[in-house]
Amino acid sequence: MDSGAIRRRLALGLSVLTAAGLLALAAPAEAHAAAAPCPGRKVRTLPFSTGSVHVYRSGGYVCAATYAKNPGPLRNMTVSVQARGHRPVPHKGKHRRHTPGVKVYAGQRCVWVKGSVGRGSVSSGWILC
């Protein structure tokens, strides 16, 4: 085998290893970005000045999570879901991008969803009736 063929095979091997390494690094980031805090189908988005609340439904369960409009530094964020006739289930904390999902069993009842990021907030009123 001449030296040109050896160089070509080494270059091909190196490029295959480089591509495999890049895919290994990129795959976990994509999987993390695709992970939603709530299971089910998105049924409503409630926008407000500093973010939005995404509402999901799966079977008789309703789940909601608050998302910041501009992810970045830690800031106070809240989300709350209340099925009619029951107490609200809240979550408060400091987050960069979004809150964890708050999930309640609502069956066929209406729900009231609230959320905030910093000073901006939203309150849905009774929805999904």
Disulfide bonds with the S-S distance in Angstrom:
Cys38-Cys63 2.04
Cys110-Cys129 1.98
